[in-house]
Amino acid sequence: MAKKDKKSKTVEQKARVAAKQSKKATQKEKKVRSKGGEDSDADVVDLESVLEEYAKQQALFLKVTEVVCDPPSPRTSSTLIGSPSSSNELFLFGGEYYNGALASFFNDLFVYLIDRGDWRKVTSPNSPLPRSGHAWCRGGNTGGIYLFGGEFSSPKQGTFYHYNDFWRLDTSTREWTRLETKGKGPPARSGHRMTYYKNYIVLFGGFQDTSQQTKYLQDLWLYDCHNFVWHNPSLPASTQKPDARSSFSFLPHELGAVLYGGYSRIKATTMAGRQTKGGNQGTRSILKPMIHQDTWFLRIVQPATEAPSGTIPIVRWERRKKPANPPNPPRAGATMVYHKGRGILFGGVHDIEESEEAIESEFFDQLFAWNIERNRYFQLILRRPRAINRRQPVPDRGNAKRGRARADEEDLLKNLAALEAASAGTDPDAMEIDTFAEEQVELSKPEQQVLMTMPHPRFNAQLAVQDDVLFIFGGTYEHGEREYTFDEMYSVDLGKLDGVREIYHREIENWVGSDEDESGSQDEGDSEDDEMSMEGSEGVPLPREDTESVTTTMTGSTLATSIDNEEEEQAESLVIDLRPHPRAFESLRDFYIRTSNEWQEAILESSRKEDATLNKSVKEVKKGAFELAETKWWDSREEITALEDQQEEAGVGEVISMKDRGSEAAGGGRRR
């Protein structure tokens, strides 16, 4: 439970402080005392001079350097992303750390090498200044990583500064480039989100702090990476569009982008507590927190090829139905990352304002997958590794599968070589084809502890996905007047869900802020909150969650509601999916080998309908078939996982089709 003393602040000041922290998902004015009164540094610190000094120090670096280092220091409101040029790298930039008294901002760039488990720190003479609450995303078909905005503040957070600069990071050379765009660009902001669509960067929302209030934004911007210009599409007044918000989820889509959730503060009226002369009780206006739960699709239509250069794309917001089976209760600070047609969501916090002086908060450690096309949430539950089958395997079956897979790979490589030779005018038979060696060199990677429980409940954790593996960095937890910034990183295999791997974990640093007000306002029954859940004597002990573990599955009325929603969804759907369906315990590789013929036929049939004269090469057909199979496998992942769990509970192992075994089925006898 987090309780606040708000007697020393006006309503407007409270709203401004809370909204500034919206990127931290409604931390509820935890830093009010450090920002106001005699402790404020608003009249002492000149932010312009501070940032100029940072720039001078940055210019002392003569070239881009990259050195091995320890994991990053604890921080929040940073950004984590998988490299678009290498599946072995993650990039982490910026963030801030608050110890209860002072805030520190960072502009260091870290690279995590996944296969080695190493961290590298990159220094550059041309790097964005320290900031938090910024946004970045991949560059789509233009490559690189694009970054916009963010904020910086004085150490006691008495004054704030918002950025409106725009940067591009070359992930191969680690070099930053500040983009000087043509014309007008987005105004300064924090808490916004960005995603990509083809050669466009899409930016929406966020907030701006002024000396009087916090303004939430709902403007949409498109950056053309080819023509280096920002577009601010104008929409008709009658057109629906999302409300102003920050800290929402913004995911890419093949036809545009998808938006879900977010946080803002809206005007509301409440009783003033005093009666007027006429006997009526007066009212006053306040800013009330709001957790958005709506879903929007941004449809983007590119200009025609014959359109003049610089033509603005046609955009339209389309409101979707509320997702089926969403996380309940609604939560702020639940971060989401895109993964193969799904949004992977983790954590969050749900606040209940019992009164102006008391707020109760519940934190979560649940992991969800949001199927974007079906607009449905599935909870992802960790599963213990399956017991190894002690029966003697059939060697011919495995060798046959590996042989077919090897033949398919070699066939694809030969087709690719033939295409390259045809374009270069050389003999394809004379070209050397590199095949993948089965034996790979094992790199020295630190041994990682595997946990069968999700990390401690938190909000605003940073997420990234590379090669079907989810990475969880940092996050924040609150208890009373204390704010815990986690100094750790974990990974979860989204295909297997066979545990949480601890990449690194360090004890939380000591809290400098005062707890005097908290101790005077807590109830006597809160003494049980002193129980600790983290081992070790160093650092700040973390309180045990008062709630039950939230990684359990849904039961009771929640399950009944889920079933009703599913029945409604099935009743509304008039399209019957006749495509091959994955089986329980079937890997993506096995699924493709079993169904490749059907997918190839689907590709050929589709190409015939589009253009009867269009002939695709074998390589193109097989590549398209694998993409369809992969999409179907991930689209069915949650349902197949549930089926696997049911079979394991019933003692049923992998189901093998006798038809797929072909000649091996003969003479096998009856399976018991």
C-alpha positions in Angstrom: 0.0 0.0 0.0 1.3 3.4 -1.0 0.0 6.4 1.0 0.6 10.1 0.2 0.5 13.2 2.3 -0.8 15.9 0.0 -1.7 18.8 2.3 1.2 20.9 1.3 0.4 21.0 -2.4 -2.3 22.6 -4.5 -4.5 20.5 -6.8 -2.7 21.9 -9.9 0.7 21.1 -8.5 -0.3 17.6 -7.7 -1.7 17.0 -11.1 1.5 18.3 -12.8 3.8 16.1 -10.7 1.7 13.0 -11.2 1.4 13.5 -14.9 5.1 14.1 -15.3 5.5 10.6 -13.9 3.0 9.1 -16.3 5.9 7.3 -18.1 6.4 5.5 -14.8 2.7 4.5 -14.9 1.1 6.6 -12.2 3.7 6.5 -9.4 1.3 8.8 -7.4 3.3 11.8 -6.5 6.1 9.9 -4.6 8.5 12.7 -5.1 6.3 15.6 -4.0 8.3 16.4 -0.9 11.7 16.4 -2.8 10.4 18.8 -5.4 8.6 21.4 -3.3 9.3 23.9 -0.6 12.8 24.6 0.6 14.2 21.5 -1.1 13.3 22.6 -4.6 16.1 23.4 -7.0 13.9 25.1 -9.5 15.6 28.5 -9.0 19.1 27.1 -8.6 19.8 24.8 -11.6 20.0 26.2 -15.1 19.2 23.2 -17.3 20.5 24.9 -20.5 23.9 25.3 -18.9 23.9 21.7 -17.6 23.1 20.3 -21.0 25.7 22.5 -22.7 28.3 21.1 -20.3 27.2 17.5 -21.1 27.6 18.3 -24.8 31.2 19.6 -24.2 32.1 16.5 -22.3 30.6 14.4 -25.1 32.7 16.1 -27.7 35.9 15.0 -26.0 35.5 11.5 -27.4 37.4 11.4 -30.7 35.8 8.3 -32.1 33.3 5.6 -31.6 34.7 3.0 -29.1 33.2 -0.2 -27.7 34.6 -1.9 -24.6 33.6 -4.8 -22.5 31.9 -3.7 -19.3 29.7 -4.8 -16.4 25.9 -4.8 -16.8 24.3 -1.3 -16.9 23.6 0.4 -13.6 19.9 0.3 -12.4 17.6 2.7 -14.3 14.0 3.2 -15.3 12.3 4.7 -18.4 15.2 3.6 -20.6 14.7 1.8 -24.0 15.7 -1.8 -24.9 15.4 -3.2 -28.5 16.7 -6.1 -30.5 19.2 -5.2 -33.2 17.6 -5.1 -36.7 21.0 -6.1 -38.3 22.1 -8.9 -36.0 19.9 -11.5 -34.1 22.7 -11.8 -31.5 22.5 -8.2 -30.2 20.3 -6.1 -27.9 20.7 -2.3 -27.5 19.9 -0.3 -24.3 20.0 3.5 -24.2 19.4 6.2 -21.6 17.0 6.2 -18.6 17.0 7.7 -15.1 17.6 6.6 -11.6 15.9 8.1 -8.5 17.3 7.2 -5.0 14.7 9.0 -3.0 16.6 12.3 -3.0 18.2 13.0 -6.4 17.6 11.9 -9.9 20.3 10.9 -12.3 19.9 10.7 -16.1 22.0 8.7 -18.6 23.0 8.8 -22.2 25.1 5.7 -22.4 24.6 3.1 -25.1 25.0 -0.6 -24.2 25.2 -3.6 -26.4 24.3 -7.1 -25.1 25.8 -10.0 -27.0 23.4 -12.8 -26.5 25.5 -15.8 -27.4 28.4 -14.7 -25.2 26.5 -13.1 -22.4 28.7 -10.0 -22.6 27.9 -6.4 -22.2 29.7 -3.7 -24.2 29.6 0.1 -23.6 29.7 2.4 -26.6 31.1 5.9 -26.4 30.7 8.4 -29.3 31.5 12.0 -29.9 28.0 12.5 -31.4 25.4 11.0 -29.0 22.0 12.1 -27.8 22.2 14.0 -24.4 21.0 12.3 -21.2 17.3 11.6 -21.1 14.5 9.3 -20.1 10.9 8.8 -21.3 12.1 8.8 -25.0 11.0 6.4 -27.7 12.8 4.5 -30.4 12.0 1.8 -33.0 13.5 0.0 -35.9 13.7 1.7 -39.2 11.6 -0.8 -41.1 12.9 -1.4 -44.6 15.4 1.4 -44.2 17.4 -0.2 -41.4 18.9 1.3 -38.3 17.1 2.5 -35.1 15.3 5.9 -34.9 15.0 7.9 -31.6 12.9 10.9 -30.7 12.3 13.1 -27.7 12.5 12.4 -24.0 13.1 14.5 -21.0 15.7 15.7 -18.6 15.4 17.3 -15.1 17.4 19.0 -12.4 18.6 16.6 -9.7 15.7 17.4 -7.3 13.3 17.5 -10.3 12.3 21.1 -9.7 12.6 21.9 -13.4 12.1 19.8 -16.5 13.3 19.9 -20.1 11.7 18.1 -23.0 13.6 17.2 -26.1 12.4 17.4 -29.7 15.5 16.1 -31.4 15.5 13.2 -33.8 18.3 10.6 -34.1 19.3 7.6 -36.1 21.6 4.8 -34.8 23.6 2.7 -37.3 23.6 -0.6 -35.5 26.6 -1.9 -37.5 29.0 1.0 -36.8 27.3 2.1 -33.5 27.4 5.6 -34.8 24.7 8.2 -34.0 23.5 10.8 -36.5 21.2 13.7 -35.6 18.6 14.1 -38.4 17.9 17.6 -39.5 14.6 17.2 -41.2 12.9 19.4 -43.8 10.0 21.6 -42.5 8.2 21.3 -39.2 8.5 18.3 -37.0 6.8 17.0 -33.8 7.0 19.3 -30.8 9.0 18.2 -27.7 7.4 15.5 -25.6 7.9 12.4 -23.3 5.9 9.2 -22.9 5.2 8.9 -26.6 5.5 5.7 -28.7 7.0 5.0 -32.1 6.7 2.1 -34.6 7.5 1.6 -38.3 5.7 0.9 -41.5 7.7 0.3 -44.6 9.8 3.4 -45.1 7.9 5.5 -42.5 8.4 6.1 -38.8 5.1 6.5 -37.0 4.9 8.6 -33.8 1.8 9.2 -31.6 0.9 10.7 -28.3 2.9 11.5 -25.2 2.8 14.5 -22.9 4.3 17.9 -22.3 5.1 19.5 -19.0 4.7 23.3 -18.5 5.0 25.4 -15.4 1.2 25.3 -15.0 0.0 21.9 -16.2 0.7 18.7 -18.0 -0.8 18.4 -21.5 -1.4 15.0 -23.0 -1.1 14.7 -26.8 -3.0 12.9 -29.5 -1.2 14.1 -32.6 0.0 11.7 -35.3 3.3 12.1 -37.2 4.9 10.2 -40.1 8.5 10.5 -41.0 9.5 9.6 -44.6 12.9 8.0 -44.3 13.5 8.4 -48.1 12.6 12.1 -48.4 13.7 13.1 -44.8 10.5 15.0 -44.0 7.9 14.8 -41.2 4.2 14.7 -42.2 1.4 15.6 -39.8 -1.7 14.1 -41.6 -4.9 16.1 -41.1 -8.0 14.1 -40.3 -11.6 15.2 -40.8 -13.2 16.6 -37.7 -15.8 13.9 -37.8 -13.2 11.1 -37.9 -12.8 9.1 -34.8 -9.3 8.9 -33.3 -7.7 7.8 -30.0 -7.9 10.1 -27.0 -4.7 11.9 -25.8 -2.5 9.5 -23.8 1.0 8.3 -23.0 2.6 5.0 -22.1 0.5 3.0 -24.5 1.4 0.0 -26.7 2.2 0.7 -30.3 2.9 -2.3 -32.6 3.7 -2.6 -36.3 1.3 -4.2 -38.7 1.6 -5.1 -42.4 -1.1 -2.5 -43.2 -0.1 0.2 -40.7 0.0 0.1 -36.9 -2.0 -1.1 -33.9 -2.5 0.9 -30.6 -3.6 -0.5 -27.3 -4.2 1.0 -23.8 -2.3 3.9 -22.3 -2.5 6.3 -19.4 -3.7 9.9 -18.9 -5.4 12.2 -16.4 -8.8 13.6 -17.2 -10.8 16.4 -15.6 -13.4 15.4 -13.1 -15.5 17.0 -10.4 -15.6 16.0 -6.7 -17.3 17.3 -3.6 -15.4 20.2 -2.0 -16.2 19.0 1.5 -17.8 22.3 2.6 -21.4 23.4 2.4 -22.5 26.7 0.8 -24.9 29.1 2.5 -27.8 27.5 0.7 -27.0 24.2 2.3 -25.6 22.6 -0.9 -22.2 21.0 -0.9 -19.7 22.7 -3.3 -17.7 20.9 -6.0 -14.2 21.4 -7.3 -12.4 20.2 -10.4 -9.6 17.6 -10.2 -7.5 15.6 -12.6 -8.4 11.9 -12.3 -6.1 9.1 -13.5 -7.4 7.0 -16.4 -6.2 3.7 -17.7 -7.2 3.3 -21.3 -8.3 -0.1 -22.5 -9.4 0.7 -26.1 -7.8 -0.7 -29.3 -7.2 1.2 -32.5 -5.9 0.3 -35.9 -4.1 2.9 -38.0 -4.5 2.1 -41.6 -1.8 3.6 -43.8 -2.1 3.7 -47.6 1.1 4.7 -49.5 0.9 7.2 -52.3 0.7 5.8 -55.8 3.9 5.2 -57.7 3.1 7.9 -60.2 2.3 10.4 -57.4 4.6 13.4 -57.0 7.5 13.1 -54.6 6.6 14.1 -51.0 2.9 13.1 -51.3 1.5 12.4 -47.9 0.2 8.9 -47.3 -3.5 8.4 -46.6 -4.2 7.5 -43.0 -7.3 6.5 -41.1 -7.9 5.5 -37.5 -10.3 2.5 -37.1 -11.6 1.6 -33.6 -11.5 -2.1 -32.9 -13.6 -4.1 -30.5 -12.4 -4.5 -27.0 -9.9 -7.5 -26.9 -11.3 -10.8 -25.6 -9.9 -12.0 -22.3 -7.8 -8.9 -21.5 -5.6 -8.7 -18.4 -7.9 -8.1 -15.4 -7.9 -5.8 -13.5 -6.8 -3.1 -16.0 -3.2 -2.0 -15.3 -0.8 0.8 -16.1 2.9 0.4 -16.8 2.3 -3.0 -18.5 4.9 -3.0 -21.3 4.4 -4.8 -24.6 6.8 -5.9 -27.3 6.0 -7.2 -30.8 6.7 -10.8 -31.7 5.4 -12.5 -35.0 1.9 -11.1 -35.1 1.5 -11.0 -31.3 2.1 -8.5 -28.6 3.9 -9.9 -25.5 2.8 -8.1 -22.4 4.4 -8.2 -18.9 3.8 -6.7 -15.5 1.8 -3.6 -14.6 0.2 -1.9 -11.6 -3.4 -1.3 -10.7 -4.1 1.6 -8.3 -7.3 2.1 -6.2 -7.7 5.7 -4.9 -9.5 5.0 -1.6 -9.3 8.7 -0.7 -7.1 11.7 -1.5 -4.7 10.6 1.2 -4.7 6.9 0.5 -3.9 4.9 -2.6 -3.7 1.1 -2.7 -1.5 -0.5 -5.4 -1.4 -4.0 -6.7 1.6 -5.1 -8.8 1.6 -8.0 -11.3 4.1 -10.5 -12.8 1.8 -12.0 -15.4 2.8 -12.7 -19.0 0.3 -12.4 -21.8 0.3 -12.8 -25.5 -2.1 -10.6 -27.5 -3.0 -12.2 -30.9 -3.4 -9.0 -33.0 -5.5 -10.4 -35.8 -7.9 -12.3 -33.5 -7.8 -9.5 -31.0 -7.6 -11.9 -28.1 -5.3 -12.3 -25.1 -3.8 -15.6 -23.9 -2.0 -15.9 -20.6 1.4 -17.6 -20.9 2.2 -20.0 -18.1 5.7 -21.4 -17.4 5.9 -25.2 -17.9 8.5 -27.5 -16.4 10.6 -29.3 -19.0 9.0 -32.5 -20.2 10.4 -35.7 -18.8 12.8 -37.4 -21.2 11.2 -40.4 -22.9 13.1 -43.5 -21.8 11.9 -45.7 -24.6 14.3 -46.5 -27.3 13.7 -44.1 -30.2 13.2 -45.3 -33.8 16.5 -44.3 -35.5 15.1 -44.4 -39.1 12.3 -42.0 -38.4 14.6 -39.3 -37.0 17.2 -39.8 -39.7 14.6 -39.7 -42.4 13.3 -36.3 -41.1 16.8 -34.9 -40.8 17.5 -36.2 -44.3 14.4 -34.6 -45.7 15.2 -31.3 -43.9 18.8 -31.4 -45.1 17.6 -32.0 -48.7 15.1 -29.1 -48.5 17.9 -26.8 -47.2 20.3 -27.8 -50.0 17.5 -27.5 -52.5 16.8 -23.9 -51.3 20.5 -23.0 -51.4 20.9 -24.4 -54.9 17.9 -22.4 -56.2 19.3 -19.3 -54.5 22.7 -19.9 -56.2 21.0 -20.4 -59.6 19.1 -17.1 -59.2 22.3 -15.2 -58.2 24.2 -16.9 -61.1 21.5 -15.9 -63.6 21.7 -12.3 -62.6 25.6 -12.3 -62.6 25.9 -14.3 -65.9 28.0 -17.1 -64.3 27.7 -20.8 -64.2 25.6 -21.9 -61.2 27.4 -25.3 -61.0 30.7 -23.5 -60.5 29.5 -21.5 -57.5 30.4 -22.8 -54.0 27.4 -23.3 -51.7 28.0 -22.9 -48.0 26.0 -25.3 -45.9 25.4 -25.1 -42.2 27.8 -27.2 -40.1 26.0 -29.3 -37.6 28.7 -28.9 -35.0 28.9 -25.3 -33.8 31.6 -23.8 -31.7 30.5 -23.4 -28.1 31.2 -19.9 -26.8 32.1 -19.3 -23.2 28.8 -18.1 -21.8 28.1 -17.7 -18.1 25.9 -20.4 -16.6 22.4 -19.0 -16.1 20.1 -20.0 -13.3 16.7 -21.3 -14.4 13.7 -20.2 -12.3 10.2 -21.7 -12.6 8.5 -18.5 -11.3 8.2 -15.2 -13.1 10.4 -12.3 -11.8 9.1 -10.2 -8.9 5.9 -8.1 -9.7 6.8 -4.7 -11.3 5.8 -2.1 -13.8 7.6 -0.3 -16.6 10.0 -3.2 -17.3 11.8 -2.9 -20.6 11.1 -5.7 -23.1 12.8 -6.9 -26.3 12.6 -10.1 -28.4 15.3 -11.8 -30.4 15.0 -15.2 -32.0 11.8 -16.1 -30.2 13.4 -15.2 -26.8 11.9 -12.5 -24.6 14.3 -10.3 -22.6 13.1 -8.5 -19.4 15.2 -5.6 -18.1 14.7 -3.7 -14.9 11.4 -2.3 -13.9 10.0 -0.5 -10.8 8.2 -1.6 -7.6 6.8 0.6 -4.9 6.2 0.0 -1.2 5.1 2.9 1.0 7.3 5.9 0.1 10.1 3.7 -1.3 10.7 3.1 -4.9 12.6 0.0 -5.9 14.4 0.0 -9.3 15.3 -3.5 -10.2 18.9 -4.2 -11.2 18.5 -7.4 -13.1 17.7 -9.0 -16.4 15.9 -12.2 -17.4 15.0 -14.2 -20.5 12.1 -16.5 -21.4 11.9 -18.8 -24.4 8.5 -18.0 -25.9 8.3 -21.2 -27.8 9.1 -23.5 -24.9 8.2 -21.4 -21.8 10.4 -23.8 -19.9 11.5 -21.4 -17.2 13.0 -17.9 -16.6 16.8 -17.6 -17.1 18.5 -15.2 -14.9 21.0 -13.3 -17.0 22.2 -11.2 -14.0 20.9 -10.0 -10.7 22.3 -7.5 -8.2 20.9 -6.3 -4.9 18.9 -3.1 -5.0 20.8 0.0 -3.8 19.9 1.8 -0.6 17.0 4.3 -0.6 18.0 7.8 0.5 14.5 9.3 0.8 12.8 9.8 4.2 10.1 7.4 5.4 9.0 9.5 8.4 5.6 10.5 6.9 4.9 7.0 5.9 5.6 5.6 9.4 3.2 8.0 10.9 0.3 7.2 8.5 0.5 3.5 8.3 -2.0 1.3 10.3 -0.8 -0.9 13.1 -1.7 -3.9 11.0 0.9 -3.0 8.4 3.7 -4.4 10.5 3.5 -7.6 8.6 4.8 -5.8 5.5 8.3 -6.0 7.0 8.6 -9.5 5.8 11.3 -9.8 3.2 11.3 -11.9 0.0 14.8 -11.3 -1.4 17.7 -13.2 0.0 21.0 -11.6 0.9 22.0 -9.1 3.5 23.3 -6.4 1.2 21.2 -3.6 -0.4 17.6 -2.8 0.3 15.4 -5.7 1.2 12.3 -6.0 -1.0 8.9 -6.5 0.7 6.9 -9.6 0.0 3.9 -9.2 -2.1 0.7 -9.2 0.0 -1.3 -10.7 -2.9 -1.2 -14.3 -4.0 1.0 -15.3 -6.9 -0.5 -13.9 -10.0 1.0 -16.5 -12.4 -1.9 -18.8 -11.7 -4.4 -19.6 -14.4 -7.9 -18.2 -14.6 -10.6 -19.9 -12.6 -14.3 -19.4 -11.8 -16.2 -16.5 -13.3 -13.2 -15.3 -15.2 -12.9 -18.6 -17.0 -16.7 -18.6 -17.7 -16.4 -15.1 -19.1 -13.5 -16.3 -21.3 -15.6 -19.2 -22.6 -18.5 -16.9 -23.4 -16.3 -14.5 -25.2 -14.8 -17.4 -27.2 -18.3 -18.6 -28.2 -19.3 -15.2 -29.3 -16.1 -14.8 -31.3 -16.7 -18.1 -33.0 -20.3 -17.2 -33.7 -19.3 -13.9 -35.3 -16.6 -15.5 -37.5 -17.9 -16.8 -40.8 -14.5 -17.9 -42.2 -13.5 -21.5 -41.6 -9.8 -22.0 -41.5 -9.0 -25.1 -43.5 -5.3 -24.7 -43.4 -3.1 -27.3 -41.7 -3.0 -27.0 -37.9 -0.1 -27.7 -35.6 -0.2 -30.7 -33.3 0.7 -31.0 -29.6 4.4 -31.2 -29.0 5.2 -30.5 -32.7 8.0 -28.1 -33.3 7.9 -25.5 -36.1 10.4 -27.6 -38.1 8.4 -30.8 -37.9 5.2 -28.9 -38.6 6.7 -27.4 -41.8 8.1 -30.8 -42.9 4.7 -32.4 -42.4 2.6 -29.7 -44.1 5.0 -28.1 -46.7 3.1 -29.5 -49.7 -0.2 -27.9 -48.6 1.5 -24.5 -48.0 3.2 -24.7 -51.4 0.0 -25.5 -53.1 -1.6 -22.5 -51.3 1.2 -20.2 -52.6 0.8 -21.5 -56.2 -3.0 -21.1 -56.0 -2.7 -17.6 -54.7 -0.3 -16.6 -57.4 -2.6 -18.1 -60.1 -5.5 -15.9 -58.9 -3.4 -12.8 -58.8 -1.8 -13.2 -62.2 -2.1 -16.2 -64.4 1.1 -15.3 -66.2 3.2 -15.0 -63.1 5.6 -17.9 -62.5 7.4 -18.1 -59.2 10.7 -19.9 -58.7 11.0 -22.9 -56.5 12.9 -20.9 -54.0 10.2 -18.2 -53.8 7.4 -20.8 -53.4 9.3 -22.6 -50.6 10.1 -19.4 -48.9 6.5 -18.2 -49.0 5.3 -21.7 -47.8 7.6 -21.6 -44.8 6.5 -18.0 -43.9 2.8 -19.2 -44.0 3.6 -22.2 -41.9 5.6 -20.1 -39.3 2.7 -17.6 -39.1 0.2 -20.4 -38.5 2.4 -22.1 -35.9 2.8 -19.0 -33.8 -0.8 -18.0 -34.3 -1.8 -21.3 -32.7 0.9 -21.4 -30.1 -1.3 -20.6 -27.0 -4.0 -23.1 -27.9 -1.4 -25.8 -28.6 0.4 -25.1 -25.3 -2.9 -25.5 -23.4 -3.6 -28.8 -25.2 -0.1 -30.0 -24.3 -0.7 -29.2 -20.7 -4.0 -31.1 -20.7 -2.3 -34.1 -22.3 0.5 -34.0 -19.8 -1.9 -33.8 -16.9 -3.7 -36.8 -18.4 -0.5 -38.7 -18.8 -0.5 -38.5 -22.5 2.8 -37.9 -24.3 3.5 -36.9 -27.8 0.9 -38.3 -30.2 2.4 -39.8 -33.3 0.4 -40.3 -36.5 0.9 -43.7 -38.0 0.1 -42.2 -41.4 3.1 -39.9 -41.2 5.4 -42.8 -40.4 4.7 -44.3 -43.8 6.4 -47.7 -44.3 7.6 -47.7 -40.7 4.0 -48.3 -39.6 3.9 -51.7 -41.2 4.5 -54.6 -38.8 4.5 -52.2 -35.8 1.7 -54.0 -34.1 -1.1 -52.4 -32.1 0.0 -49.4 -30.0 -1.1 -49.8 -26.4 
